[in-house]
Amino acid sequence: MLANVPFIAFALIAIIGLATMIMRKNIIKIILGLGLLEGAVNLFLVALGYRQDGIAPIFTNAPSTKMVLPTVQAMALTSIVIGVATMALLLSFAVFIYKKYGTLNSDSINRLKG
């Protein structure tokens, strides 16, 4: 049961992030929900690569051959870098939307389409 804790945490954080993105109308809160979902995916990737009593794959003269998987760690790092850039872009869009429409409520912005 203890081995499944990261996967349970992933599911809870992902559900909270999805619910935030779907149920909230404020653009900033939607972006924060996306950040939660992204963090959950990174947790899932790291949990997939974990091995009990594994060592870091950077050792060349490792005493055992049981190492954690380096590919999922690299994928998680790449996801973090892409996520930071995406968050910065989305938050800058939110600033432009607020300057143009004077609100961050997505319903009000949809009504202003014309």
N, C-alpha and C positions, 0 to 999 in steps of 0.2 A: 504493500500500500504506500509506503514511504517513497518508493521509486516513481510513483505516479503523481506526486505533488506538483512538479513543474508543469505537467500536462493539464492538471486541474486548474492551476493558476493561469495557464495560457487560455483555457476555455473561459474562465471567469473574466479575465481582462478583455478578451476579444468580444465577449457578449456585452460588457459595459461599453466598450468603444463603439460597437455597432449600434447599440441602443442610443447612445449619445448622438451619433451621426444621424440617425433616423428621426428621433423624437424632438430634437432641439431645433429652434428656428434661427438662433443667433449664429452668424457665420464663424465667429471666433470659437464657440463651443463645438461646432461641427469640425473645425480644424483640430481642436483638442481631442475629439473623439477619434479622428484619423491618427493622431499621434499615439493614443492608447492602443489602437489596433496594430499600429506598426511596432510598438514595443512588445505586444503579445506575440507577433510573428517572430521577432528577434529572440524572445525567450524560447519559443518553440524550436527554432533552429539550433540554439545552443543546447537545449535539452536533448535533441536528437543526436548530437555529436558526443554526448557524455558517455563515458565508459567507466564502470566501477574499477577503482584502483588504476586508472589509466594515467599516463604521464604525458607531459607536453611533447608534441612532435618535433621540437627543435633540437632535442638531444640526439647526437649521432651515435654515441656509445651507450645506448640505453641498456639498463640491466634486464629489462624484459621487453617483449615485443608488443605488449598491450599498450596502445596509445590512443588518446582521444582523436576523433576525426578532425583533421584540419580544414577540410573543405567547407563544412558547415560554419566553422568559425570565420572563414574568409567571406562566406556568403553573408553572415550576420554583420561583419564590418562594412561590407559593401552596401548592405541595406541601411545601415546607420548613416553612412555618408550621403546616400541618395535621399534618405528621409530628412536629413537636416536641410539639404538644398530645396526639397519639395516644401517643407514647412516655411522656409524663408520666403519662397515664391508665393505660397498661399497667403501668408500674413501680409506681404506687400500688396497682393490683390485686395485683401480686406481693407487695407488703408486707402487704396484708390476708390474702392466701392463706397467707403464711408465719406470720403471727400466729395464724390460725385452725387450720392443720393442722400447723405446725412443720416443714414441708418444702416444697421447691420442685420436687420430682420429680413430673412430670405423671402417671407411672404410679401412684405412691402416692396421689395426689389422686383419680384415677379409681377406685381400689379403695375409697376412703372414701365413695363415693356412697351406698351402702347398699342 
